[in-house]
Amino acid sequence: VKLVESGGGLVQPGGSLRLSCAASGFSFSRYGMSWYRQAPGKGRELVAGISSGGGTTNYADSVKGRFTISRDNAKNTVYLQMNSLKPEDTAVYYCKRTQGDYWGQGTQVTVSS
């Protein structure tokens, strides 16, 4: 199982970023996927999740209405569209296969003026 995140960077408050997570080594379309984040000095928290077919999604209250999780099973990729970013969204963002302890290496998102 391999998960590779990309798309992080530095963005001003109110800006947008789209994170991608390319998956390989397993039957991607059979598994739910999630995005987590870890801010400096804090524990890792669930940001959003999506079912295997993409029909069901869930979000942390802190990102509802601003973030959207989606997936393209033909491309073995899960996305996190982040809009109206706030400084408190600054963290390392990780994707995870919902079943099993499989994580990517993370991508840094910094929201600062």
Salt bridges, closest charged atoms under 4 A:
GLU45 OE2 - ARG37 NE 2.63
ASP61 OD1 - LYS64 NZ 3.17
ASP89 OD1 - ARG37 NH1 2.92
ASP89 OD2 - ARG66 NH1 2.73
